[in-house]
Amino acid sequence: MAFEYICMRCGNSDYETADFRSAGSLWDALFPTKKKLYLAVTCTRCGYTDIYKRKPENNGS
């Protein structure tokens, strides 16, 4: 995923991204439910990280 990014802390435009899922609660972790999907965008200079909520992709599963 490529997009224009400027770090709010240091002004750097280089970044790394990572997707991760969150169960939200112990109940969600114990029983199979749809997990929330997030995108983390981290500045490669200062390490500041923005987290964005993503919509799940419909992959038929």
Helices and strands as residue ranges (DSSP letters): E 15-22, H 26-30, E 36-43, E 49-54
